Amino acid sequence: MIVYDSFWKTLKDKGISQYELVNKYGISKGLLDRLRKNESLTTYSLNKLCVILGCKLEDIASYVPGSQPSQDPT
């Protein structure tokens, strides 16, 4: 399962608020909700977050083996 726990740390470290993500960078509240729930994201969304935060993918997402996703993405 992919988890986004490191996203919240990176967001804080970069000094960017959720408000800024939504209002300055056009990130949807739904995307933030999916991040909170560790639900699936598109590679487009992951790339956009990396560009905004000036970070690598591993700074916002990690794979936890043996975990089951909360939903079937199909």
Predicted model as a PDB file, atoms N, CA, C, CB and O in Angstrom, pLDDT in the B-factor column:
MODEL        1                                                                  
ATOM      1  N   MET A   1       0.853  -1.181   0.000  1.00 91.00           N  
ATOM      2  CA  MET A   1       0.000   0.000   0.000  1.00 91.00           C  
ATOM      3  C   MET A   1       0.892   1.235   0.000  1.00 91.00           C  
ATOM      4  CB  MET A   1      -0.967   0.003   1.228  1.00 91.00           C  
ATOM      5  O   MET A   1       1.909   1.284   0.693  1.00 91.00           O  
ATOM      6  N   ILE A   2       0.503   2.212  -0.772  1.00 93.00           N  
ATOM      7  CA  ILE A   2       1.205   3.490  -0.805  1.00 93.00           C  
ATOM      8  C   ILE A   2       0.609   4.374   0.291  1.00 93.00           C  
ATOM      9  CB  ILE A   2       1.093   4.175  -2.222  1.00 93.00           C  
ATOM     10  O   ILE A   2      -0.609   4.512   0.397  1.00 93.00           O  
ATOM     11  N   VAL A   3       1.480   4.966   1.099  1.00 95.00           N  
ATOM     12  CA  VAL A   3       1.023   5.886   2.152  1.00 95.00           C  
ATOM     13  C   VAL A   3       1.674   7.254   1.939  1.00 95.00           C  
ATOM     14  CB  VAL A   3       1.365   5.326   3.577  1.00 95.00           C  
ATOM     15  O   VAL A   3       2.768   7.366   1.387  1.00 95.00           O  
ATOM     16  N   TYR A   4       0.978   8.268   2.386  1.00 97.00           N  
ATOM     17  CA  TYR A   4       1.417   9.643   2.157  1.00 97.00           C  
ATOM     18  C   TYR A   4       1.765  10.371   3.446  1.00 97.00           C  
ATOM     19  CB  TYR A   4       0.348  10.407   1.423  1.00 97.00           C  
ATOM     20  O   TYR A   4       1.662  11.596   3.515  1.00 97.00           O  
ATOM     21  N   ASP A   5       2.176   9.630   4.463  1.00 95.00           N  
ATOM     22  CA  ASP A   5       2.544  10.249   5.739  1.00 95.00           C  
ATOM     23  C   ASP A   5       3.664  11.271   5.560  1.00 95.00           C  
ATOM     24  CB  ASP A   5       2.974   9.176   6.745  1.00 95.00           C  
ATOM     25  O   ASP A   5       3.642  12.331   6.185  1.00 95.00           O  
ATOM     26  N   SER A   6       4.632  10.962   4.717  1.00 97.00           N  
ATOM     27  CA  SER A   6       5.762  11.871   4.518  1.00 97.00           C  
ATOM     28  C   SER A   6       5.343  13.154   3.790  1.00 97.00           C  
ATOM     29  CB  SER A   6       6.867  11.166   3.732  1.00 97.00           C  
ATOM     30  O   SER A   6       6.033  14.169   3.887  1.00 97.00           O  
ATOM     31  N   PHE A   7       4.230  13.118   3.069  1.00 97.00           N  
ATOM     32  CA  PHE A   7       3.740  14.330   2.403  1.00 97.00           C  
ATOM     33  C   PHE A   7       3.488  15.442   3.413  1.00 97.00           C  
ATOM     34  CB  PHE A   7       2.454  14.030   1.617  1.00 97.00           C  
ATOM     35  O   PHE A   7       3.878  16.589   3.196  1.00 97.00           O  
ATOM     36  N   TRP A   8       2.830  15.094   4.522  1.00 96.00           N  
ATOM     37  CA  TRP A   8       2.456  16.101   5.518  1.00 96.00           C  
ATOM     38  C   TRP A   8       3.692  16.692   6.186  1.00 96.00           C  
ATOM     39  CB  TRP A   8       1.525  15.491   6.576  1.00 96.00           C  
ATOM     40  O   TRP A   8       3.714  17.880   6.509  1.00 96.00           O  
ATOM     41  N   LYS A   9       4.715  15.879   6.394  1.00 96.00           N  
ATOM     42  CA  LYS A   9       5.967  16.372   6.964  1.00 96.00           C  
ATOM     43  C   LYS A   9       6.661  17.299   5.974  1.00 96.00           C  
ATOM     44  CB  LYS A   9       6.896  15.199   7.346  1.00 96.00           C  
ATOM     45  O   LYS A   9       7.133  18.371   6.353  1.00 96.00           O  
ATOM     46  N   THR A  10       6.726  16.892   4.710  1.00 97.00           N  
ATOM     47  CA  THR A  10       7.363  17.714   3.682  1.00 97.00           C  
ATOM     48  C   THR A  10       6.623  19.034   3.515  1.00 97.00           C  
ATOM     49  CB  THR A  10       7.414  16.963   2.344  1.00 97.00           C  
ATOM     50  O   THR A  10       7.246  20.087   3.372  1.00 97.00           O  
ATOM     51  N   LEU A  11       5.303  18.979   3.533  1.00 96.00           N  
ATOM     52  CA  LEU A  11       4.496  20.193   3.416  1.00 96.00           C  
ATOM     53  C   LEU A  11       4.853  21.171   4.537  1.00 96.00           C  
ATOM     54  CB  LEU A  11       2.985  19.849   3.456  1.00 96.00           C  
ATOM     55  O   LEU A  11       5.040  22.363   4.291  1.00 96.00           O  
ATOM     56  N   LYS A  12       4.945  20.672   5.745  1.00 96.00           N  
ATOM     57  CA  LYS A  12       5.288  21.512   6.893  1.00 96.00           C  
ATOM     58  C   LYS A  12       6.715  22.042   6.768  1.00 96.00           C  
ATOM     59  CB  LYS A  12       5.128  20.722   8.205  1.00 96.00           C  
ATOM     60  O   LYS A  12       6.965  23.224   7.003  1.00 96.00           O  
ATOM     61  N   ASP A  13       7.647  21.167   6.398  1.00 96.00           N  
ATOM     62  CA  ASP A  13       9.051  21.564   6.263  1.00 96.00           C  
ATOM     63  C   ASP A  13       9.235  22.658   5.210  1.00 96.00           C  
ATOM     64  CB  ASP A  13       9.907  20.352   5.904  1.00 96.00           C  
ATOM     65  O   ASP A  13      10.096  23.524   5.356  1.00 96.00           O  
ATOM     66  N   LYS A  14       8.434  22.617   4.160  1.00 95.00           N  
ATOM     67  CA  LYS A  14       8.528  23.616   3.084  1.00 95.00           C  
ATOM     68  C   LYS A  14       7.762  24.894   3.425  1.00 95.00           C  
ATOM     69  CB  LYS A  14       7.995  23.030   1.772  1.00 95.00           C  
ATOM     70  O   LYS A  14       7.859  25.889   2.706  1.00 95.00           O  
ATOM     71  N   GLY A  15       7.003  24.868   4.519  1.00 96.00           N  
ATOM     72  CA  GLY A  15       6.264  26.056   4.949  1.00 96.00           C  
ATOM     73  C   GLY A  15       5.086  26.398   4.055  1.00 96.00           C  
ATOM     74  O   GLY A  15       4.725  27.565   3.902  1.00 96.00           O  
ATOM     75  N   ILE A  16       4.490  25.369   3.466  1.00 96.00           N  
ATOM     76  CA  ILE A  16       3.333  25.581   2.592  1.00 96.00           C  
ATOM     77  C   ILE A  16       2.097  25.021   3.291  1.00 96.00           C  
ATOM     78  CB  ILE A  16       3.543  24.903   1.187  1.00 96.00           C  
ATOM     79  O   ILE A  16       2.100  23.889   3.774  1.00 96.00           O  
ATOM     80  N   SER A  17       1.053  25.823   3.336  1.00 96.00           N  
ATOM     81  CA  SER A  17      -0.174  25.396   4.013  1.00 96.00           C  
ATOM     82  C   SER A  17      -1.120  24.704   3.037  1.00 96.00           C  
ATOM     83  CB  SER A  17      -0.876  26.598   4.666  1.00 96.00           C  
ATOM     84  O   SER A  17      -0.985  24.835   1.821  1.00 96.00           O  
ATOM     85  N   GLN A  18      -2.069  23.974   3.588  1.00 96.00           N  
ATOM     86  CA  GLN A  18      -3.105  23.364   2.756  1.00 96.00           C  
ATOM     87  C   GLN A  18      -3.905  24.455   2.046  1.00 96.00           C  
ATOM     88  CB  GLN A  18      -4.041  22.468   3.610  1.00 96.00           C  
ATOM     89  O   GLN A  18      -4.312  24.282   0.897  1.00 96.00           O  
ATOM     90  N   TYR A  19      -4.127  25.563   2.722  1.00 97.00           N  
ATOM     91  CA  TYR A  19      -4.837  26.703   2.130  1.00 97.00           C  
ATOM     92  C   TYR A  19      -4.116  27.185   0.874  1.00 97.00           C  
ATOM     93  CB  TYR A  19      -4.962  27.858   3.152  1.00 97.00           C  
ATOM     94  O   TYR A  19      -4.752  27.444  -0.148  1.00 97.00           O  
ATOM     95  N   GLU A  20      -2.781  27.307   0.950  1.00 97.00           N  
ATOM     96  CA  GLU A  20      -1.999  27.727  -0.213  1.00 97.00           C  
ATOM     97  C   GLU A  20      -2.092  26.708  -1.348  1.00 97.00           C  
ATOM     98  CB  GLU A  20      -0.536  27.936   0.183  1.00 97.00           C  
ATOM     99  O   GLU A  20      -2.213  27.082  -2.514  1.00 97.00           O  
ATOM    100  N   LEU A  21      -2.035  25.425  -1.004  1.00 97.00           N  
ATOM    101  CA  LEU A  21      -2.135  24.405  -2.044  1.00 97.00           C  
ATOM    102  C   LEU A  21      -3.427  24.551  -2.833  1.00 97.00           C  
ATOM    103  CB  LEU A  21      -2.052  23.009  -1.431  1.00 97.00           C  
ATOM    104  O   LEU A  21      -3.437  24.431  -4.058  1.00 97.00           O  
ATOM    105  N   VAL A  22      -4.510  24.811  -2.121  1.00 97.00           N  
ATOM    106  CA  VAL A  22      -5.816  24.938  -2.769  1.00 97.00           C  
ATOM    107  C   VAL A  22      -5.941  26.266  -3.522  1.00 97.00           C  
ATOM    108  CB  VAL A  22      -6.937  24.818  -1.727  1.00 97.00           C  
ATOM    109  O   VAL A  22      -6.316  26.285  -4.694  1.00 97.00           O  
ATOM    110  N   ASN A  23      -5.630  27.358  -2.856  1.00 97.00           N  
ATOM    111  CA  ASN A  23      -5.912  28.678  -3.423  1.00 97.00           C  
ATOM    112  C   ASN A  23      -4.819  29.257  -4.306  1.00 97.00           C  
ATOM    113  CB  ASN A  23      -6.176  29.622  -2.332  1.00 97.00           C  
ATOM    114  O   ASN A  23      -5.117  30.027  -5.218  1.00 97.00           O  
ATOM    115  N   LYS A  24      -3.577  28.913  -4.063  1.00 97.00           N  
ATOM    116  CA  LYS A  24      -2.479  29.443  -4.877  1.00 97.00           C  
ATOM    117  C   LYS A  24      -2.076  28.484  -5.997  1.00 97.00           C  
ATOM    118  CB  LYS A  24      -1.271  29.737  -3.995  1.00 97.00           C  
ATOM    119  O   LYS A  24      -1.761  28.908  -7.108  1.00 97.00           O  
ATOM    120  N   TYR A  25      -2.092  27.183  -5.689  1.00 96.00           N  
ATOM    121  CA  TYR A  25      -1.580  26.198  -6.645  1.00 96.00           C  
ATOM    122  C   TYR A  25      -2.664  25.363  -7.330  1.00 96.00           C  
ATOM    123  CB  TYR A  25      -0.631  25.281  -5.946  1.00 96.00           C  
ATOM    124  O   TYR A  25      -2.356  24.556  -8.207  1.00 96.00           O  
ATOM    125  N   GLY A  26      -3.927  25.549  -6.939  1.00 96.00           N  
ATOM    126  CA  GLY A  26      -5.025  24.863  -7.621  1.00 96.00           C  
ATOM    127  C   GLY A  26      -5.189  23.393  -7.281  1.00 96.00           C  
ATOM    128  O   GLY A  26      -5.805  22.652  -8.047  1.00 96.00           O  
ATOM    129  N   ILE A  27      -4.652  22.955  -6.151  1.00 97.00           N  
ATOM    130  CA  ILE A  27      -4.836  21.573  -5.719  1.00 97.00           C  
ATOM    131  C   ILE A  27      -6.254  21.443  -5.149  1.00 97.00           C  
ATOM    132  CB  ILE A  27      -3.745  21.155  -4.654  1.00 97.00           C  
ATOM    133  O   ILE A  27      -6.686  22.277  -4.353  1.00 97.00           O  
ATOM    134  N   SER A  28      -6.957  20.416  -5.552  1.00 97.00           N  
ATOM    135  CA  SER A  28      -8.345  20.273  -5.094  1.00 97.00           C  
ATOM    136  C   SER A  28      -8.402  19.766  -3.657  1.00 97.00           C  
ATOM    137  CB  SER A  28      -9.117  19.319  -6.017  1.00 97.00           C  
ATOM    138  O   SER A  28      -7.499  19.078  -3.181  1.00 97.00           O  
ATOM    139  N   LYS A  29      -9.482  20.123  -2.986  1.00 97.00           N  
ATOM    140  CA  LYS A  29      -9.699  19.633  -1.631  1.00 97.00           C  
ATOM    141  C   LYS A  29      -9.886  18.118  -1.652  1.00 97.00           C  
ATOM    142  CB  LYS A  29     -10.925  20.325  -0.988  1.00 97.00           C  
ATOM    143  O   LYS A  29      -9.541  17.431  -0.690  1.00 97.00           O  
ATOM    144  N   GLY A  30     -10.427  17.605  -2.741  1.00 97.00           N  
ATOM    145  CA  GLY A  30     -10.593  16.160  -2.896  1.00 97.00           C  
ATOM    146  C   GLY A  30      -9.255  15.437  -2.925  1.00 97.00           C  
ATOM    147  O   GLY A  30      -9.120  14.347  -2.368  1.00 97.00           O  
ATOM    148  N   LEU A  31      -8.260  16.044  -3.577  1.00 97.00           N  
ATOM    149  CA  LEU A  31      -6.927  15.450  -3.618  1.00 97.00           C  
ATOM    150  C   LEU A  31      -6.329  15.414  -2.211  1.00 97.00           C  
ATOM    151  CB  LEU A  31      -6.006  16.240  -4.581  1.00 97.00           C  
ATOM    152  O   LEU A  31      -5.729  14.415  -1.814  1.00 97.00           O  
ATOM    153  N   LEU A  32      -6.489  16.490  -1.471  1.00 97.00           N  
ATOM    154  CA  LEU A  32      -5.990  16.510  -0.091  1.00 97.00           C  
ATOM    155  C   LEU A  32      -6.688  15.449   0.752  1.00 97.00           C  
ATOM    156  CB  LEU A  32      -6.193  17.902   0.536  1.00 97.00           C  
ATOM    157  O   LEU A  32      -6.066  14.824   1.611  1.00 97.00           O  
ATOM    158  N   ASP A  33      -7.969  15.250   0.506  1.00 97.00           N  
ATOM    159  CA  ASP A  33      -8.717  14.226   1.230  1.00 97.00           C  
ATOM    160  C   ASP A  33      -8.191  12.827   0.886  1.00 97.00           C  
ATOM    161  CB  ASP A  33     -10.222  14.328   0.904  1.00 97.00           C  
ATOM    162  O   ASP A  33      -8.065  11.977   1.767  1.00 97.00           O  
ATOM    163  N   ARG A  34      -7.884  12.590  -0.399  1.00 97.00           N  
ATOM    164  CA  ARG A  34      -7.327  11.296  -0.811  1.00 97.00           C  
ATOM    165  C   ARG A  34      -5.956  11.065  -0.177  1.00 97.00           C  
ATOM    166  CB  ARG A  34      -7.218  11.220  -2.348  1.00 97.00           C  
ATOM    167  O   ARG A  34      -5.619   9.941   0.194  1.00 97.00           O  
ATOM    168  N   LEU A  35      -5.164  12.137  -0.053  1.00 97.00           N  
ATOM    169  CA  LEU A  35      -3.868  12.026   0.613  1.00 97.00           C  
ATOM    170  C   LEU A  35      -4.055  11.639   2.079  1.00 97.00           C  
ATOM    171  CB  LEU A  35      -3.087  13.351   0.504  1.00 97.00           C  
ATOM    172  O   LEU A  35      -3.330  10.789   2.597  1.00 97.00           O  
ATOM    173  N   ARG A  36      -5.028  12.263   2.745  1.00 96.00           N  
ATOM    174  CA  ARG A  36      -5.298  11.968   4.158  1.00 96.00           C  
ATOM    175  C   ARG A  36      -5.695  10.506   4.360  1.00 96.00           C  
ATOM    176  CB  ARG A  36      -6.407  12.885   4.690  1.00 96.00           C  
ATOM    177  O   ARG A  36      -5.315   9.877   5.348  1.00 96.00           O  
ATOM    178  N   LYS A  37      -6.460   9.979   3.411  1.00 96.00           N  
ATOM    179  CA  LYS A  37      -6.988   8.618   3.517  1.00 96.00           C  
ATOM    180  C   LYS A  37      -6.084   7.572   2.867  1.00 96.00           C  
ATOM    181  CB  LYS A  37      -8.357   8.555   2.889  1.00 96.00           C  
ATOM    182  O   LYS A  37      -6.440   6.395   2.814  1.00 96.00           O  
ATOM    183  N   ASN A  38      -4.911   7.992   2.369  1.00 95.00           N  
ATOM    184  CA  ASN A  38      -3.974   7.097   1.674  1.00 95.00           C  
ATOM    185  C   ASN A  38      -4.648   6.374   0.517  1.00 95.00           C  
ATOM    186  CB  ASN A  38      -3.387   6.074   2.652  1.00 95.00           C  
ATOM    187  O   ASN A  38      -4.398   5.192   0.283  1.00 95.00           O  
ATOM    188  N   GLU A  39      -5.495   7.081  -0.197  1.00 95.00           N  
ATOM    189  CA  GLU A  39      -6.154   6.514  -1.376  1.00 95.00           C  
ATOM    190  C   GLU A  39      -5.289   6.743  -2.610  1.00 95.00           C  
ATOM    191  CB  GLU A  39      -7.561   7.136  -1.578  1.00 95.00           C  
ATOM    192  O   GLU A  39      -4.300   7.474  -2.557  1.00 95.00           O  
ATOM    193  N   SER A  40      -5.665   6.120  -3.708  1.00 93.00           N  
ATOM    194  CA  SER A  40      -4.852   6.206  -4.922  1.00 93.00           C  
ATOM    195  C   SER A  40      -4.870   7.613  -5.520  1.00 93.00           C  
ATOM    196  CB  SER A  40      -5.347   5.198  -5.955  1.00 93.00           C  
ATOM    197  O   SER A  40      -5.869   8.331  -5.458  1.00 93.00           O  
ATOM    198  N   LEU A  41      -3.721   7.977  -6.102  1.00 96.00           N  
ATOM    199  CA  LEU A  41      -3.552   9.248  -6.801  1.00 96.00           C  
ATOM    200  C   LEU A  41      -2.998   8.955  -8.182  1.00 96.00           C  
ATOM    201  CB  LEU A  41      -2.614  10.218  -6.013  1.00 96.00           C  
ATOM    202  O   LEU A  41      -2.384   7.911  -8.404  1.00 96.00           O  
ATOM    203  N   THR A  42      -3.212   9.866  -9.098  1.00 96.00           N  
ATOM    204  CA  THR A  42      -2.637   9.714 -10.431  1.00 96.00           C  
ATOM    205  C   THR A  42      -1.178  10.151 -10.402  1.00 96.00           C  
ATOM    206  CB  THR A  42      -3.436  10.533 -11.479  1.00 96.00           C  
ATOM    207  O   THR A  42      -0.759  10.901  -9.521  1.00 96.00           O  
ATOM    208  N   THR A  43      -0.420   9.679 -11.367  1.00 96.00           N  
ATOM    209  CA  THR A  43       0.968  10.127 -11.471  1.00 96.00           C  
ATOM    210  C   THR A  43       1.010  11.617 -11.800  1.00 96.00           C  
ATOM    211  CB  THR A  43       1.728   9.312 -12.546  1.00 96.00           C  
ATOM    212  O   THR A  43       1.956  12.304 -11.415  1.00 96.00           O  
ATOM    213  N   TYR A  44       0.008  12.121 -12.500  1.00 97.00           N  
ATOM    214  CA  TYR A  44      -0.082  13.557 -12.780  1.00 97.00           C  
ATOM    215  C   TYR A  44      -0.138  14.346 -11.471  1.00 97.00           C  
ATOM    216  CB  TYR A  44      -1.326  13.868 -13.652  1.00 97.00           C  
ATOM    217  O   TYR A  44       0.578  15.333 -11.304  1.00 97.00           O  
ATOM    218  N   SER A  45      -0.992  13.907 -10.548  1.00 97.00           N  
ATOM    219  CA  SER A  45      -1.132  14.597  -9.261  1.00 97.00           C  
ATOM    220  C   SER A  45       0.151  14.500  -8.438  1.00 97.00           C  
ATOM    221  CB  SER A  45      -2.309  14.012  -8.466  1.00 97.00           C  
ATOM    222  O   SER A  45       0.578  15.483  -7.833  1.00 97.00           O  
ATOM    223  N   LEU A  46       0.758  13.328  -8.418  1.00 97.00           N  
ATOM    224  CA  LEU A  46       2.004  13.159  -7.682  1.00 97.00           C  
ATOM    225  C   LEU A  46       3.095  14.063  -8.257  1.00 97.00           C  
ATOM    226  CB  LEU A  46       2.453  11.689  -7.716  1.00 97.00           C  
ATOM    227  O   LEU A  46       3.844  14.690  -7.508  1.00 97.00           O  
ATOM    228  N   ASN A  47       3.181  14.129  -9.577  1.00 97.00           N  
ATOM    229  CA  ASN A  47       4.164  14.990 -10.225  1.00 97.00           C  
ATOM    230  C   ASN A  47       3.909  16.454  -9.876  1.00 97.00           C  
ATOM    231  CB  ASN A  47       4.131  14.792 -11.749  1.00 97.00           C  
ATOM    232  O   ASN A  47       4.843  17.193  -9.566  1.00 97.00           O  
ATOM    233  N   LYS A  48       2.651  16.868  -9.926  1.00 97.00           N  
ATOM    234  CA  LYS A  48       2.304  18.258  -9.616  1.00 97.00           C  
ATOM    235  C   LYS A  48       2.710  18.609  -8.185  1.00 97.00           C  
ATOM    236  CB  LYS A  48       0.792  18.496  -9.815  1.00 97.00           C  
ATOM    237  O   LYS A  48       3.245  19.691  -7.944  1.00 97.00           O  
ATOM    238  N   LEU A  49       2.466  17.720  -7.248  1.00 97.00           N  
ATOM    239  CA  LEU A  49       2.848  17.964  -5.858  1.00 97.00           C  
ATOM    240  C   LEU A  49       4.372  18.064  -5.719  1.00 97.00           C  
ATOM    241  CB  LEU A  49       2.303  16.846  -4.948  1.00 97.00           C  
ATOM    242  O   LEU A  49       4.873  18.913  -4.982  1.00 97.00           O  
ATOM    243  N   CYS A  50       5.102  17.203  -6.420  1.00 97.00           N  
ATOM    244  CA  CYS A  50       6.561  17.255  -6.379  1.00 97.00           C  
ATOM    245  C   CYS A  50       7.084  18.584  -6.933  1.00 97.00           C  
ATOM    246  CB  CYS A  50       7.156  16.083  -7.170  1.00 97.00           C  
ATOM    247  O   CYS A  50       8.026  19.158  -6.386  1.00 97.00           O  
ATOM    248  N   VAL A  51       6.482  19.066  -8.003  1.00 97.00           N  
ATOM    249  CA  VAL A  51       6.889  20.352  -8.592  1.00 97.00           C  
ATOM    250  C   VAL A  51       6.609  21.488  -7.615  1.00 97.00           C  
ATOM    251  CB  VAL A  51       6.148  20.604  -9.934  1.00 97.00           C  
ATOM    252  O   VAL A  51       7.473  22.332  -7.376  1.00 97.00           O  
ATOM    253  N   ILE A  52       5.421  21.510  -7.059  1.00 97.00           N  
ATOM    254  CA  ILE A  52       5.039  22.563  -6.114  1.00 97.00           C  
ATOM    255  C   ILE A  52       5.969  22.573  -4.903  1.00 97.00           C  
ATOM    256  CB  ILE A  52       3.582  22.373  -5.660  1.00 97.00           C  
ATOM    257  O   ILE A  52       6.429  23.632  -4.475  1.00 97.00           O  
ATOM    258  N   LEU A  53       6.242  21.395  -4.356  1.00 97.00           N  
ATOM    259  CA  LEU A  53       7.046  21.297  -3.146  1.00 97.00           C  
ATOM    260  C   LEU A  53       8.549  21.258  -3.421  1.00 97.00           C  
ATOM    261  CB  LEU A  53       6.646  20.074  -2.377  1.00 97.00           C  
ATOM    262  O   LEU A  53       9.356  21.344  -2.495  1.00 97.00           O  
ATOM    263  N   GLY A  54       8.920  21.130  -4.690  1.00 97.00           N  
ATOM    264  CA  GLY A  54      10.337  21.054  -5.041  1.00 97.00           C  
ATOM    265  C   GLY A  54      11.005  19.866  -4.362  1.00 97.00           C  
ATOM    266  O   GLY A  54      12.063  19.999  -3.747  1.00 97.00           O  
ATOM    267  N   CYS A  55      10.369  18.702  -4.485  1.00 97.00           N  
ATOM    268  CA  CYS A  55      10.859  17.517  -3.785  1.00 97.00           C  
ATOM    269  C   CYS A  55      10.823  16.295  -4.688  1.00 97.00           C  
ATOM    270  CB  CYS A  55      10.036  17.262  -2.525  1.00 97.00           C  
ATOM    271  O   CYS A  55      10.362  16.359  -5.828  1.00 97.00           O  
ATOM    272  N   LYS A  56      11.315  15.181  -4.160  1.00 97.00           N  
ATOM    273  CA  LYS A  56      11.279  13.903  -4.862  1.00 97.00           C  
ATOM    274  C   LYS A  56      10.027  13.143  -4.449  1.00 97.00           C  
ATOM    275  CB  LYS A  56      12.553  13.067  -4.567  1.00 97.00           C  
ATOM    276  O   LYS A  56       9.412  13.449  -3.428  1.00 97.00           O  
ATOM    277  N   LEU A  57       9.660  12.160  -5.244  1.00 97.00           N  
ATOM    278  CA  LEU A  57       8.480  11.342  -4.952  1.00 97.00           C  
ATOM    279  C   LEU A  57       8.569  10.705  -3.568  1.00 97.00           C  
ATOM    280  CB  LEU A  57       8.312  10.255  -6.015  1.00 97.00           C  
ATOM    281  O   LEU A  57       7.574  10.636  -2.847  1.00 97.00           O  
ATOM    282  N   GLU A  58       9.764  10.239  -3.197  1.00 96.00           N  
ATOM    283  CA  GLU A  58       9.905   9.587  -1.894  1.00 96.00           C  
ATOM    284  C   GLU A  58       9.738  10.559  -0.722  1.00 96.00           C  
ATOM    285  CB  GLU A  58      11.259   8.915  -1.803  1.00 96.00           C  
ATOM    286  O   GLU A  58       9.633  10.131   0.428  1.00 96.00           O  
ATOM    287  N   ASP A  59       9.713  11.864  -1.011  1.00 97.00           N  
ATOM    288  CA  ASP A  59       9.447  12.862   0.030  1.00 97.00           C  
ATOM    289  C   ASP A  59       7.956  13.013   0.327  1.00 97.00           C  
ATOM    290  CB  ASP A  59      10.021  14.206  -0.382  1.00 97.00           C  
ATOM    291  O   ASP A  59       7.573  13.653   1.306  1.00 97.00           O  
ATOM    292  N   ILE A  60       7.112  12.412  -0.532  1.00 96.00           N  
ATOM    293  CA  ILE A  60       5.666  12.532  -0.299  1.00 96.00           C  
ATOM    294  C   ILE A  60       4.943  11.186  -0.243  1.00 96.00           C  
ATOM    295  CB  ILE A  60       5.048  13.380  -1.380  1.00 96.00           C  
ATOM    296  O   ILE A  60       3.812  11.111   0.237  1.00 96.00           O  
ATOM    297  N   ALA A  61       5.581  10.134  -0.727  1.00 96.00           N  
ATOM    298  CA  ALA A  61       4.904   8.833  -0.757  1.00 96.00           C  
ATOM    299  C   ALA A  61       5.893   7.723  -0.432  1.00 96.00           C  
ATOM    300  CB  ALA A  61       4.251   8.583  -2.138  1.00 96.00           C  
ATOM    301  O   ALA A  61       7.085   7.820  -0.727  1.00 96.00           O  
ATOM    302  N   SER A  62       5.372   6.666   0.183  1.00 95.00           N  
ATOM    303  CA  SER A  62       6.203   5.496   0.433  1.00 95.00           C  
ATOM    304  C   SER A  62       5.340   4.242   0.343  1.00 95.00           C  
ATOM    305  CB  SER A  62       6.897   5.592   1.820  1.00 95.00           C  
ATOM    306  O   SER A  62       4.128   4.273   0.552  1.00 95.00           O  
ATOM    307  N   TYR A  63       6.002   3.156   0.028  1.00 94.00           N  
ATOM    308  CA  TYR A  63       5.325   1.869  -0.086  1.00 94.00           C  
ATOM    309  C   TYR A  63       5.511   1.097   1.203  1.00 94.00           C  
ATOM    310  CB  TYR A  63       5.857   1.059  -1.292  1.00 94.00           C  
ATOM    311  O   TYR A  63       6.631   0.954   1.695  1.00 94.00           O  
ATOM    312  N   VAL A  64       4.406   0.598   1.752  1.00 91.00           N  
ATOM    313  CA  VAL A  64       4.444  -0.220   2.962  1.00 91.00           C  
ATOM    314  C   VAL A  64       4.009  -1.625   2.563  1.00 91.00           C  
ATOM    315  CB  VAL A  64       3.520   0.373   4.102  1.00 91.00           C  
ATOM    316  O   VAL A  64       2.826  -1.857   2.316  1.00 91.00           O  
ATOM    317  N   PRO A  65       4.951  -2.569   2.497  1.00 90.00           N  
ATOM    318  CA  PRO A  65       4.589  -3.923   2.092  1.00 90.00           C  
ATOM    319  C   PRO A  65       3.665  -4.607   3.097  1.00 90.00           C  
ATOM    320  CB  PRO A  65       5.838  -4.753   1.903  1.00 90.00           C  
ATOM    321  O   PRO A  65       3.738  -4.364   4.302  1.00 90.00           O  
ATOM    322  N   GLY A  66       2.808  -5.456   2.578  1.00 78.00           N  
ATOM    323  CA  GLY A  66       1.923  -6.224   3.441  1.00 78.00           C  
ATOM    324  C   GLY A  66       0.651  -5.495   3.832  1.00 78.00           C  
ATOM    325  O   GLY A  66      -0.249  -6.100   4.414  1.00 78.00           O  
ATOM    326  N   SER A  67       0.560  -4.222   3.528  1.00 65.00           N  
ATOM    327  CA  SER A  67      -0.652  -3.463   3.840  1.00 65.00           C  
ATOM    328  C   SER A  67      -1.654  -3.617   2.715  1.00 65.00           C  
ATOM    329  CB  SER A  67      -0.329  -1.972   4.073  1.00 65.00           C  
ATOM    330  O   SER A  67      -1.283  -3.826   1.560  1.00 65.00           O  
ATOM    331  N   GLN A  68      -2.904  -3.515   3.057  1.00 67.00           N  
ATOM    332  CA  GLN A  68      -3.961  -3.600   2.055  1.00 67.00           C  
ATOM    333  C   GLN A  68      -4.563  -2.212   1.833  1.00 67.00           C  
ATOM    334  CB  GLN A  68      -5.057  -4.614   2.489  1.00 67.00           C  
ATOM    335  O   GLN A  68      -4.817  -1.484   2.792  1.00 67.00           O  
ATOM    336  N   PRO A  69      -4.790  -1.846   0.569  1.00 59.00           N  
ATOM    337  CA  PRO A  69      -5.441  -0.556   0.308  1.00 59.00           C  
ATOM    338  C   PRO A  69      -6.842  -0.521   0.888  1.00 59.00           C  
ATOM    339  CB  PRO A  69      -5.495  -0.276  -1.194  1.00 59.00           C  
ATOM    340  O   PRO A  69      -7.492  -1.555   1.039  1.00 59.00           O  
ATOM    341  N   SER A  70      -7.298   0.679   1.211  1.00 57.00           N  
ATOM    342  CA  SER A  70      -8.627   0.835   1.792  1.00 57.00           C  
ATOM    343  C   SER A  70      -9.722   0.570   0.767  1.00 57.00           C  
ATOM    344  CB  SER A  70      -8.787   2.232   2.371  1.00 57.00           C  
ATOM    345  O   SER A  70     -10.839   0.216   1.142  1.00 57.00           O  
ATOM    346  N   GLN A  71      -9.423   0.735  -0.517  1.00 56.00           N  
ATOM    347  CA  GLN A  71     -10.404   0.508  -1.568  1.00 56.00           C  
ATOM    348  C   GLN A  71      -9.744  -0.184  -2.742  1.00 56.00           C  
ATOM    349  CB  GLN A  71     -11.049   1.829  -2.013  1.00 56.00           C  
ATOM    350  O   GLN A  71      -8.533  -0.071  -2.932  1.00 56.00           O  
ATOM    351  N   ASP A  72     -10.512  -0.886  -3.516  1.00 49.00           N  
ATOM    352  CA  ASP A  72     -10.021  -1.455  -4.766  1.00 49.00           C  
ATOM    353  C   ASP A  72     -10.067  -0.348  -5.813  1.00 49.00           C  
ATOM    354  CB  ASP A  72     -10.870  -2.709  -5.210  1.00 49.00           C  
ATOM    355  O   ASP A  72     -11.147   0.172  -6.093  1.00 49.00           O  
ATOM    356  N   PRO A  73      -8.909   0.038  -6.414  1.00 48.00           N  
ATOM    357  CA  PRO A  73      -8.899   1.151  -7.354  1.00 48.00           C  
ATOM    358  C   PRO A  73      -9.581   0.874  -8.687  1.00 48.00           C  
ATOM    359  CB  PRO A  73      -7.509   1.552  -7.606  1.00 48.00           C  
ATOM    360  O   PRO A  73      -9.733   1.794  -9.491  1.00 48.00           O  
ATOM    361  N   THR A  74      -9.994  -0.358  -8.947  1.00 42.00           N  
ATOM    362  CA  THR A  74     -10.622  -0.661 -10.227  1.00 42.00           C  
ATOM    363  C   THR A  74     -12.103  -0.415 -10.197  1.00 42.00           C  
ATOM    364  CB  THR A  74     -10.355  -2.081 -10.619  1.00 42.00           C  
ATOM    365  O   THR A  74     -12.783  -0.623 -11.202  1.00 42.00           O  
TER     366      THR A  74                                                      
ENDMDL                                                                          
END                                                                             
